[in-house]
Amino acid sequence: MGRVHAQAYARLPHHFPDSARPELVAIADDIPERAVDAARQFGARAAVTGWRAIVHDPKIRAVSVTAPNFLHREIGTAVVNAGKHLWIEKPVGLNVSDAVAIARAAQRQGVSVAVGFNYRNAPAVAAARDLIETGRLGTITHARFYFLSDYAAHPDGALSWRFQRARGGNGVLGDLASHGVDLVRYLLGDVDSVVADTAIFVPERSVPSGATSGHQLASGGQREPVENEDYVFAQLRLASGARCTVEASRVSVGEQNAYGFEIHGTTGMVAWDFRRIGELRVAAGSAFQDQATTTRYAGPGDGEYAAFQPASAMAMGYDELKVIEAHRFVQSIETNSPVGATISDAVATAQVIEAISTSVRTGGWEKPQSV
């Protein structure tokens, strides 16, 4: 994710020429070789092994935090308390308390905080939101959001920080379901209550002998328990009265980044799959029964599409979503007004995720608790 952020900043002049042009001052990584290689690759002036050097550097006005979840609160609050703007990856800490701590610090300091809920940045998702808000689908009745992946499906996957509750939090809930919940809120509004179930399907993994990168294998050696969730299925009652499901898995064999949604209304439906990022399946009209479904391609006029491609149905990808995120972060700093996903969205999403976890323990419907 550090690479993705660095690339996104570098590409801003190509796609948003009127935007401010951030200069990459320093890169921090606790493995010195990685820091030096990254600084050389992305043109940073300095490579450091301690993040505090970046926080204390007076030349730096904004910081990207792409560290593991257990470091989000410590680093994030230090960044904003130093008066620096913050772009931080989701889920923003291990729990609601962590996200709230950063939010309150940012409010005191008057700095901008952008959060990495990148899937809402897809132009096709912007087009889906427009269909919903303009009433093309009628009143929304029910929806399904899914985030299915196989990155942890291999039983020899290393027991990295992601699988430990003290460092990775609530597993797939924070990793993938948080994206689903953010899309629910972005497209359909607030969540009133939830009921949910979770499971761990790969109960033990091998402890790696050294630093890991990505989703590394580590066969043999000592095996220890997986402490957080591989799978979650949640039913949501929305404040609008609509019903919704969110399903997420990190152990779905045969699924690679199968992320998307299907949203149904009284007169139509819209569906999106990240793997076909520029397409929507849309049904809208007055037939009700046997209503035809058509493919609607994203194009200029949908979100930030025109900054990348000149005509409809031309491909975009994951990295473009992060360029859009970087642009909105810079806009927020320039205008002193939030643009895109913010720390408030992270807090609200964390509250829903916490309600899901509570529901698993109680077996009943739970409401997100405000703070």
C-alpha positions in Angstrom: 0.0 0.0 0.0 3.0 2.3 0.5 3.9 1.8 -3.1 0.3 2.5 -4.2 0.2 5.8 -2.3 3.6 6.9 -3.7 2.5 6.1 -7.2 -0.8 8.0 -6.7 1.0 11.2 -5.6 3.3 10.9 -8.5 0.5 10.6 -11.0 -1.5 13.6 -9.8 -0.1 16.0 -12.4 -0.9 13.6 -15.2 -4.6 13.4 -14.4 -5.4 16.5 -12.3 -3.0 19.2 -13.7 -4.7 22.0 -11.7 -4.1 20.2 -8.4 -1.3 20.9 -6.0 1.8 18.8 -6.7 3.0 17.0 -3.6 6.7 16.5 -3.2 7.7 13.1 -1.7 10.1 14.1 1.1 10.7 10.9 3.0 9.8 7.2 3.2 9.8 5.2 6.4 10.1 1.4 6.7 11.4 -0.6 9.6 13.5 -2.7 7.2 16.2 -0.4 6.0 16.7 -2.0 2.6 13.0 -1.6 1.8 13.1 2.1 2.8 16.2 2.8 0.7 14.8 0.9 -2.4 11.5 2.7 -2.1 13.1 6.1 -1.8 15.2 5.5 -4.8 12.3 4.1 -6.9 9.9 7.0 -6.1 12.4 9.9 -5.8 12.1 10.6 -2.1 14.8 12.7 -0.6 15.3 10.6 2.5 14.8 7.0 3.7 14.3 6.4 7.4 13.5 3.4 9.6 11.6 5.2 12.3 8.2 6.9 11.6 8.8 9.5 14.3 11.5 11.1 12.1 8.7 11.9 9.6 6.3 13.2 12.2 9.0 15.6 13.5 10.2 16.8 10.1 9.1 20.4 9.7 9.3 20.2 5.9 6.5 17.6 5.8 2.9 18.8 5.8 1.1 15.6 5.0 1.7 11.9 5.8 0.5 8.6 4.3 0.1 5.8 6.9 0.0 2.4 5.3 1.3 0.5 8.3 -0.5 -2.6 9.9 -3.7 -1.9 11.9 -2.2 -2.1 15.3 0.0 0.9 14.5 -2.7 3.1 13.1 -3.7 4.8 16.4 -0.2 5.6 17.6 1.1 6.8 14.3 -2.1 8.5 13.2 -2.6 10.5 16.4 1.1 11.5 16.4 0.8 12.8 12.8 -2.3 14.9 13.4 -1.1 16.1 16.8 2.0 17.4 14.9 -0.4 19.5 12.8 0.1 17.4 9.7 -2.6 16.2 7.3 -3.2 12.4 7.2 -4.1 9.9 4.6 -4.5 6.6 6.4 -5.5 3.1 5.2 -8.7 1.5 6.5 -9.9 0.2 8.9 -8.1 3.0 10.9 -7.0 1.0 13.9 -8.2 -2.1 15.7 -11.6 -0.8 16.9 -13.9 2.2 17.3 -11.8 3.7 20.0 -8.8 3.9 17.8 -10.7 5.6 15.0 -12.3 8.0 17.4 -8.9 8.9 19.0 -7.6 10.0 15.6 -10.8 11.8 14.7 -10.8 13.8 17.9 -7.1 14.7 17.5 -7.7 15.8 13.9 -10.7 18.0 15.0 -8.5 19.7 17.7 -5.7 20.4 15.3 -7.9 21.4 12.3 -6.2 19.0 9.9 -7.6 16.9 7.0 -7.8 13.1 7.3 -8.5 10.9 4.3 -9.3 7.2 4.6 -8.6 4.4 2.1 -12.1 3.4 1.2 -11.1 3.3 -2.4 -13.9 1.3 -4.0 -16.3 4.2 -3.6 -14.0 6.1 -6.0 -14.8 3.9 -9.0 -16.7 6.0 -11.7 -19.2 3.2 -12.1 -20.0 3.3 -8.4 -20.5 7.1 -8.8 -22.9 6.3 -11.6 -24.8 3.7 -9.5 -25.1 6.3 -6.7 -26.6 8.8 -9.2 -29.2 6.1 -10.4 -30.2 5.6 -6.8 -30.3 9.3 -5.8 -32.3 10.3 -8.9 -35.0 7.7 -8.2 -34.3 5.6 -11.4 -34.6 2.4 -9.3 -37.6 3.6 -7.2 -37.5 3.0 -3.5 -34.5 0.8 -2.5 -35.8 -2.4 -1.0 -32.9 -4.8 -0.6 -29.3 -5.2 -1.5 -26.3 -7.6 -1.4 -22.7 -6.6 -0.9 -19.9 -9.1 -1.2 -16.1 -9.0 -0.7 -14.7 -12.5 -1.3 -11.0 -13.3 -1.7 -8.6 -16.2 -1.5 -5.6 -14.4 -0.2 -5.7 -16.5 3.1 -7.1 -19.7 1.6 -3.8 -21.6 1.5 -3.3 -23.5 4.8 0.4 -22.7 4.7 -0.1 -19.0 4.6 2.2 -17.4 7.1 0.9 -16.3 10.5 1.5 -12.6 9.8 0.1 -9.7 11.9 -3.2 -10.0 9.9 -4.2 -13.2 11.8 -3.4 -12.0 15.4 -6.1 -10.1 17.2 -3.8 -7.7 19.0 -2.1 -6.6 15.8 -4.7 -7.3 13.1 -7.9 -6.7 15.0 -11.0 -8.5 13.8 -9.6 -10.1 10.7 -11.7 -10.1 7.6 -14.2 -7.7 9.3 -11.7 -4.9 9.3 -9.9 -6.0 6.1 -12.7 -6.6 3.7 -16.1 -6.2 5.4 -15.2 -2.6 6.3 -15.1 -1.8 2.5 -18.5 -3.4 2.2 -20.0 -1.4 5.0 -18.5 1.8 3.6 -20.2 1.1 0.2 -23.5 0.4 2.0 -23.3 3.8 3.8 -22.1 5.6 0.7 -24.8 4.3 -1.6 -27.7 3.6 0.7 -27.3 5.5 3.9 -27.0 4.8 7.6 -27.2 1.3 9.2 -29.9 0.9 11.9 -29.1 -2.5 13.2 -27.3 -5.8 12.4 -27.3 -9.5 13.1 -24.3 -11.6 12.1 -22.2 -14.8 12.2 -18.5 -15.3 11.7 -16.1 -18.3 11.4 -12.4 -19.3 11.4 -11.9 -21.9 8.7 -8.1 -22.2 8.8 -7.5 -22.5 12.6 -3.6 -22.7 12.6 -0.8 -21.2 10.6 3.0 -21.4 10.6 5.0 -18.7 12.4 7.3 -17.0 9.8 11.0 -16.9 10.5 11.4 -13.3 9.4 9.6 -10.3 8.1 6.8 -11.0 5.7 5.6 -9.1 2.6 2.1 -9.5 1.2 0.4 -12.9 1.7 3.5 -15.1 2.1 3.6 -18.8 2.6 5.5 -20.4 5.6 5.3 -24.2 5.6 6.8 -26.2 8.4 7.9 -24.8 11.7 5.8 -23.9 14.7 2.1 -23.5 14.1 0.0 -21.2 16.3 -3.7 -20.4 16.4 -5.4 -17.9 14.0 -7.1 -15.5 16.4 -9.5 -13.5 14.2 -12.2 -14.1 11.7 -11.8 -15.6 8.2 -15.5 -15.1 7.3 -18.5 -12.9 8.1 -22.1 -12.8 7.0 -24.2 -10.0 8.3 -27.8 -8.9 7.8 -28.4 -5.1 8.0 -31.5 -3.1 8.5 -30.9 0.3 7.1 -32.3 3.6 8.4 -34.3 3.9 5.2 -36.1 0.7 5.9 -34.2 -1.3 3.2 -32.7 -4.7 4.0 -29.1 -5.6 3.1 -26.5 -8.3 3.5 -22.7 -8.0 3.7 -20.6 -11.1 3.2 -16.8 -11.2 3.3 -14.3 -14.0 3.2 -10.5 -14.1 3.0 -10.5 -17.9 2.4 -12.8 -18.2 -0.7 -11.0 -20.7 -2.9 -11.6 -19.8 -6.5 -12.4 -16.1 -5.8 -9.9 -13.4 -6.4 -11.0 -9.9 -5.5 -14.7 -10.7 -6.1 -16.0 -7.4 -4.7 -19.3 -5.9 -5.6 -23.0 -5.3 -5.0 -26.5 -5.9 -6.2 -29.1 -3.2 -5.3 -32.8 -3.6 -5.9 -35.5 -1.0 -5.9 -39.2 -1.0 -6.5 -38.7 -0.2 -10.2 -35.2 -1.4 -11.0 -31.8 -2.7 -10.0 -28.1 -1.9 -10.4 -25.1 -4.3 -9.9 -21.4 -3.8 -10.0 -18.4 -6.2 -9.9 -14.9 -4.7 -9.3 -13.4 -7.2 -11.7 -15.5 -5.5 -14.4 -14.7 -2.1 -12.9 -16.2 0.0 -15.7 -19.5 -1.8 -16.1 -22.9 -1.7 -14.4 -25.8 -4.1 -14.9 -28.9 -1.9 -14.9 -32.6 -2.6 -15.0 -34.9 0.4 -14.9 -38.4 1.0 -16.4 -42.0 0.2 -15.8 -42.2 -3.5 -16.6 -41.6 -4.9 -13.1 -41.8 -8.5 -14.2 -39.4 -9.7 -17.0 -37.7 -6.3 -16.8 -34.7 -6.3 -19.2 -31.2 -5.8 -17.8 -28.7 -3.9 -19.8 -24.9 -3.1 -19.5 -24.1 0.5 -18.8 -20.5 1.5 -19.3 -18.8 4.2 -17.2 -17.7 7.2 -19.1 -17.0 11.0 -18.9 -19.4 12.5 -16.5 -19.2 9.6 -14.0 -17.1 10.5 -11.0 -13.5 11.3 -12.0 -13.6 9.1 -15.2 -12.7 12.0 -17.5 -9.4 12.6 -15.8 -8.2 9.2 -17.1 -10.1 8.3 -20.3 -11.7 10.3 -23.1 -14.6 8.0 -24.0 -16.9 5.4 -22.4 -15.9 1.7 -21.8 -12.2 2.3 -21.7 -10.5 0.4 -18.9 -9.4 1.8 -15.5 -8.0 -0.2 -12.6 -7.3 -0.3 -8.9 -4.4 2.1 -9.0 -6.6 4.8 -10.6 -9.0 4.6 -7.6 -6.0 5.5 -5.4 -5.0 8.4 -7.6 -8.6 9.7 -7.2 -8.2 9.2 -3.5 -4.9 11.2 -3.5 -6.6 14.0 -5.5 -9.4 14.2 -3.0 -7.0 14.3 -0.1 -5.1 17.2 -1.7 -8.4 18.9 -2.4 -9.4 18.6 1.2 -6.1 20.3 2.3 -6.3 23.0 -0.3 -10.0 23.9 0.4 -10.0 23.1 4.1 -13.2 21.2 3.4 -13.5 17.4 3.4 -13.7 15.7 0.0 -14.0 11.9 -0.3 -13.9 9.3 2.5 -12.9 10.9 5.8 -12.2 9.9 9.4 -15.9 10.4 10.1 -16.6 7.6 7.6 -14.0 5.4 9.3 -15.6 6.0 12.7 -19.1 5.2 11.4 -17.9 2.0 9.6 -16.0 0.9 12.8 -19.3 1.3 14.8 -21.1 -1.0 12.4 -18.3 -3.5 12.5 -18.3 -3.4 16.3 -22.1 -4.0 16.2 -21.5 -7.0 14.0 -18.9 -8.4 16.5 -21.3 -7.8 19.4 -24.1 -9.6 17.5 -21.9 -12.7 17.0 -21.4 -12.8 20.8 -25.1 -12.2 21.7 -26.8 -13.9 18.8 -29.2 -11.1 18.4 -29.8 -7.8 16.6 -27.5 -5.0 17.6 -27.4 -1.3 16.9 -24.2 0.6 16.1 -23.3 2.7 19.2 -22.5 6.3 18.7 -19.7 7.9 20.7 
